[in-house]
């Protein structure tokens, strides 16, 4: 699984960083970003929950490795 945060849609709410801090972090500008590369399977559900809870729908999740 991979995740990507659209910087044009992210409003910096930080909900994703609260739900899954192992995958999402806030940049110095206060917007979210996801780790690069394949996400460990143990975080799959948390990443999907973060995407569902994002008020701006700025998180894209793919099942690709």
VENHUVEN-V312071 format. One record per pair of residues at least 4 apart in sequence whose C-alpha atoms are under 8 Angstrom apart, sorted by the first residue. I is the first residue (numbers start at 1). J is the second residue. Records with the same first field share a line. If there is no record, write none. Layout:
I->J ; J
This chain:
1->38 ; 39 ; 40 ; 41 ; 44 ; 61 ; 62 ; 63 ; 64 ; 65
2->36 ; 37 ; 38 ; 39 ; 61 ; 62 ; 63 ; 64 ; 65
3->34 ; 35 ; 36 ; 39 ; 47 ; 59 ; 60 ; 61 ; 62
4->33 ; 34 ; 59 ; 60 ; 61
5->10 ; 32 ; 33 ; 34 ; 58 ; 59 ; 60
6->10 ; 58 ; 59 ; 60
7->31 ; 32 ; 33 ; 58
9->56 ; 57 ; 58
10->31 ; 32 ; 56 ; 57 ; 58
11->31 ; 56
12->26 ; 30 ; 31 ; 32
13->31 ; 55
14->18 ; 26 ; 31 ; 32
15->19 ; 50 ; 53 ; 54
16->20 ; 21 ; 24 ; 32 ; 47 ; 50 ; 51 ; 53 ; 54
17->21 ; 22 ; 23 ; 24 ; 25 ; 26 ; 32
19->46 ; 47 ; 49 ; 50
20->24 ; 43 ; 46 ; 47 ; 50
21->25
22->43
23->34 ; 35 ; 39 ; 43 ; 47
24->32 ; 33 ; 34 ; 35
25->32 ; 33 ; 34 ; 35
26->30 ; 31 ; 32 ; 33
27->31 ; 32 ; 33
35->39
37->65
38->65
39->43 ; 44
40->44
43->47
44->48
45->49
46->50
47->51 ; 61
48->52 ; 61
49->53
50->54 ; 59
51->57 ; 58 ; 59 ; 60 ; 61
52->57
53->57
54->58 ; 59
